[in-house]
């Protein structure tokens, strides 16, 4: 039977959310604690339906290989491995099923609507809102986000394939693609206003200034360590390269830019297998940043005003490292960090209102 008018049927993604919040005000201070949770189902992901099949063993004297008791429709050199990257096309599912017609098909994906995601977080917040003087807002979030590699967009079907088409759970791990999983996040912001001095000279110089600092501290995001090679010999390409084996020892080096990850803790998986390392199980370096804004308005008559504003990002000019290189096959760069966030940036503005 031939399908002449096949339709692509999608399922509606569904998100269930829940929360519980407790608040208490003590004078000018407002304290709150909030639990946030959500669960998402029917995330679209892709599954390879024409992967290459791993055929163990070597060719016999005639170069024949067998799979499930049957001689496969291709030959190799006697004594050579039946499966290699050189015969990926011949080992694909459709080619083995029908060599005459299946040879014309390469990678084929179908949409899988079974991917899910979940988030649970505890948010603690403290605020001080005063009529004048100092306003403060501090919050701390302790959370965990877990997902399958879903959320594909139109035109990117192959970029989210499961590395093992028969095992979706093998790719379940900490959120990376759409909002990295950050277990700990702390924010502190404030607005500090200078007082209104009674002396005309002092008021002209020191009054109406506003200082706004923002401090942000967060733990490292997940790193997806990959083998960089098709060790499972499935012919699935792109970001679905398999992960290596975790062979023991501390996965971290001395956490410097030259040695953030310990390469000896990982090894390439055996041919025809998928590594035992989970997706996103290793986390990169945490970071922090302090930004400050200073502003003041100068009044001229009833309807004219001049506003001065200076902003500095990463005031301390601290080095904030990004994630290290995580492709095991690149031995010279694996575990090393080659880039960082922006250094100190300053900008100034002057606005005239009339």
NORNORZI-V530225 format. One record per pair of residues at least 24 apart in sequence whose ideal C-beta (glycine too) atoms are under 6 Angstrom apart, sorted by the first residue. I is the first residue (numbers start at 0). J is the second residue. D is the distance in whole Angstrom. If there is no record, write none. Layout:
i:I j:J d:D
i:I j:J d:D
This chain:
i:10 j:41 d:5
i:10 j:112 d:4
i:12 j:41 d:5
i:13 j:40 d:5
i:13 j:41 d:6
i:14 j:39 d:5
i:27 j:127 d:5
i:27 j:129 d:5
i:28 j:127 d:5
i:29 j:126 d:5
i:30 j:125 d:5
i:31 j:124 d:5
i:32 j:123 d:5
i:33 j:122 d:4
i:34 j:121 d:6
i:35 j:120 d:5
i:36 j:119 d:5
i:37 j:118 d:5
i:38 j:117 d:5
i:39 j:116 d:4
i:40 j:115 d:5
i:41 j:112 d:5
i:42 j:114 d:4
i:42 j:149 d:3
i:42 j:150 d:6
i:43 j:110 d:5
i:43 j:149 d:6
i:43 j:151 d:5
i:44 j:111 d:5
i:44 j:114 d:4
i:44 j:148 d:6
i:44 j:149 d:4
i:44 j:159 d:5
i:45 j:108 d:4
i:45 j:151 d:6
i:45 j:156 d:5
i:45 j:159 d:5
i:45 j:160 d:5
i:46 j:109 d:6
i:46 j:111 d:5
i:46 j:161 d:6
i:46 j:164 d:5
i:47 j:108 d:6
i:47 j:160 d:5
i:47 j:164 d:5
i:47 j:235 d:5
i:48 j:107 d:5
i:48 j:109 d:5
i:49 j:91 d:5
i:49 j:92 d:5
i:49 j:93 d:5
i:49 j:104 d:6
i:49 j:107 d:4
i:50 j:164 d:6
i:50 j:233 d:4
i:50 j:234 d:6
i:50 j:235 d:6
i:51 j:87 d:5
i:51 j:90 d:4
i:51 j:91 d:5
i:51 j:233 d:5
i:51 j:234 d:4
i:52 j:90 d:5
i:53 j:82 d:5
i:53 j:232 d:5
i:53 j:271 d:4
i:54 j:81 d:4
i:54 j:82 d:5
i:56 j:81 d:5
i:72 j:98 d:4
i:82 j:232 d:5
i:87 j:234 d:4
i:108 j:156 d:5
i:108 j:157 d:6
i:114 j:147 d:4
i:114 j:149 d:3
i:115 j:147 d:6
i:116 j:146 d:4
i:117 j:145 d:5
i:118 j:144 d:5
i:119 j:143 d:6
i:133 j:191 d:5
i:134 j:190 d:5
i:135 j:189 d:5
i:136 j:188 d:5
i:137 j:187 d:5
i:138 j:186 d:5
i:139 j:185 d:5
i:140 j:184 d:4
i:144 j:174 d:4
i:144 j:180 d:4
i:146 j:174 d:5
i:147 j:171 d:5
i:150 j:177 d:5
i:157 j:237 d:5
i:158 j:237 d:5
i:158 j:238 d:6
i:160 j:235 d:6
i:160 j:239 d:4
i:162 j:239 d:5
i:162 j:241 d:5
i:163 j:273 d:5
i:170 j:278 d:5
i:172 j:277 d:5
i:172 j:278 d:3
i:172 j:279 d:4
i:173 j:221 d:4
i:173 j:279 d:4
i:175 j:221 d:5
i:175 j:279 d:5
i:179 j:220 d:4
i:180 j:221 d:5
i:181 j:217 d:5
i:181 j:218 d:6
i:182 j:218 d:5
i:183 j:218 d:4
i:184 j:217 d:5
i:185 j:216 d:4
i:186 j:215 d:5
i:187 j:214 d:4
i:188 j:213 d:5
i:207 j:295 d:5
i:207 j:296 d:6
i:208 j:295 d:5
i:209 j:294 d:5
i:210 j:293 d:6
i:211 j:292 d:4
i:212 j:291 d:5
i:213 j:290 d:5
i:214 j:289 d:5
i:215 j:288 d:5
i:216 j:287 d:4
i:218 j:285 d:5
i:219 j:282 d:4
i:219 j:283 d:4
i:219 j:284 d:5
i:219 j:285 d:5
i:220 j:283 d:6
i:221 j:279 d:3
i:221 j:282 d:6
i:222 j:281 d:5
i:222 j:283 d:5
i:222 j:322 d:5
i:222 j:325 d:5
i:223 j:278 d:6
i:223 j:279 d:6
i:224 j:281 d:6
i:224 j:325 d:5
i:225 j:326 d:5
i:226 j:267 d:6
i:226 j:327 d:5
i:227 j:326 d:4
i:227 j:327 d:6
i:227 j:328 d:3
i:228 j:328 d:5
i:230 j:267 d:6
i:230 j:268 d:5
i:231 j:273 d:5
i:241 j:273 d:5
i:241 j:274 d:6
i:242 j:274 d:4
i:242 j:276 d:5
i:243 j:267 d:6
i:243 j:274 d:4
i:243 j:276 d:6
i:243 j:327 d:5
i:244 j:268 d:5
i:244 j:274 d:5
i:244 j:275 d:5
i:245 j:275 d:6
i:245 j:276 d:5
i:250 j:281 d:5
i:256 j:320 d:6
i:256 j:336 d:4
i:257 j:335 d:6
i:259 j:323 d:4
i:259 j:334 d:5
i:259 j:336 d:6
i:260 j:323 d:6
i:260 j:334 d:3
i:262 j:333 d:5
i:262 j:334 d:6
i:265 j:327 d:6
i:283 j:322 d:4
i:284 j:320 d:5
i:286 j:319 d:4
i:288 j:313 d:5
i:289 j:314 d:5
i:289 j:315 d:6
i:303 j:353 d:5
i:304 j:352 d:4
i:305 j:351 d:5
i:306 j:350 d:4
i:307 j:349 d:6
i:308 j:348 d:5
i:309 j:347 d:5
i:310 j:346 d:5
i:311 j:345 d:5
i:312 j:344 d:5
i:313 j:343 d:5
i:316 j:342 d:6
i:316 j:343 d:4
